[in-house]
């Protein structure tokens, strides 16, 4: 970026020209109007509030919202220790304690009512829009530039994700402190480097970092502003940035550590060659430039592309020539070079941590990453329109700009309801990229299975739900989620999941048996019996269903039918311990102790280490007044780890 030399004959004079000067001159013989109606900025804020009003009708989605709010353990503890824990812990691969504090306040006062969360997101966006207006005005000295940047920031469709999605509170919150810090820093420069402004800038920077680690770019942007404003770059101006850089390094390391702990860092080397990774980078960067002007195919997730025989899709290879062309246009000499270089520097500095050089997560690029970076590109647009305001083409330029704002507003209005609920959000993802959504579903399903095997049932439940939302046709996910819901005693949810799985496999004897057992636990024995009968009609030898139906018969006072089912089990599986155990229990309750002893002996023959059988056999022998025999069985059970049997030995072995 050029220093003082580039400001000898700038295209748009900056702070040295009063903002109120309506006939300021930019370069030779070009007049630039600088007046705008006083009500215009307020009108932008009002129109933005109206545009985003539908976001207040959105709910809490199952994509991160529930994780950050409904399932967040840090929102349950309002004590001082709980707040300290927020500042000393990672959660979901992130460290943003100030953002979590806002959730804590809302959850403690409003619970799972989504309205307050969306109201605060919108309020923060409106505040940021006002700060953008003031920042652009401070940087350019031009109210037209400020208004253009402000309205583009307010309505651009690429910003919807940051505002309409509760989980992106961190985006709008860190931006508030980030922009505020820049404004105070400009004040610090104007007021002769007063210490109070310096300390306030540092404090606001820390608040921004505590809201989202993306704020680490601020020190570099401060240097870019120094150069743009013609400030002397020397030991003092660099030295005053040292505390800022130290904080950036600290929070950068914290972010990498938190992401690594979550397993969110992706090894692209295992999936793509070095050459293809170069084109992935240029494609990532080029998409942000393209969607600045043409925000099409918007989606929460833009997946990494697949390869065909080691080749990326053809369009990815056109991204490098595009970036080279843009670089040439940016660097070539023209009277707007200073403005273009500053705006692009603003964009590149703030987007740098989002360019997936270190790949995090499964998204190739994300719309929310443009929330702050686009301010730099909007600034170039504002300066160009300010220049055109002094030419004969001004009404044509104004008209084109108005059309863009209208188009952006319509796209934004239609985009906001996507975050209304799970159905709309995941339906949009599937619509935009159905093949990749299915692939994502399979990957998340695998994560869920892994968590289930590690007995992380809440984590498995979350992943299975995500897999279903990505791909409602993934039948196994309903089955697995049903199993996890049952284990968590969510019997109604388990019944619902098994019913959905049966739509895909209407002749699954196993699913009917599982649903029957869930019905039984939920207290609906009639529905349970019906499902057991349907399972056995499909497979008369299904021992799990026979065992379950036998237990239902026994609980309903029909031991004869229960015994019949258990004997059918043994006929199919001679070594079915559960069936023998149930038969022994029924025989003992009916006073048929000899049969009970026979069944328990059968269990012990199958598994001599079955301490429960020894324990229960001891109980039967005690009923037959065989105390010595009972104690003998209890001693064996105690040796195998049965604590109750050890107590019985002490009680009866005297």
Secondary structure by P-SEA (a helix, b strand, c coil): cccccccccccccccccccccccccccccbbbbcccccaaaaaaaaaaaaaacccccccccccccccccccccccccccaaaaaaaaaccccccccaaaaaaaaaaaacccccaaaaaaaaaaaaaaaaaaaaaaaaaacccaaaaaaaaaaaacccccccccccccaaaaaaaaaaaaaaaaaaaaaaaacccaaaaaaaaaaaaaaaaacccccaaaaaaaaaaaaacccccaaaaaaaaaaaaaaaaaaaaaaaaaaaacccccccccccaaaaaaaaaaaaaaaaaaccccccccccccbbbbccccccccccaaaaaaaaaaaaaaccccaaaaaaaaaaaaaaaaccccccccccccccccccccccaaaaaaaaaaaaaaaccccaaaaaaaaaaaaaaaaaaaaaaaccccccaaaaaaaaaaacaaaaaaaaaaaaaaaaaaaaacaaaaaaaaaaaaaaacccaaaaaaaaaaaaaaacaaaaaaaaaaaaaaaccccaaaaaaaaaaaaaacaaaaaaaaaaaaaaacccaaaaaaaaaaaaaaaccaaaaaaaaaaaaaaccccaaaaaaaaaaaaaacaaaaaaaaaaaaaaacccaaaaaaaaaaaaaaacaaaaaaaaaaaaaaaccaaaaaaaaaccc
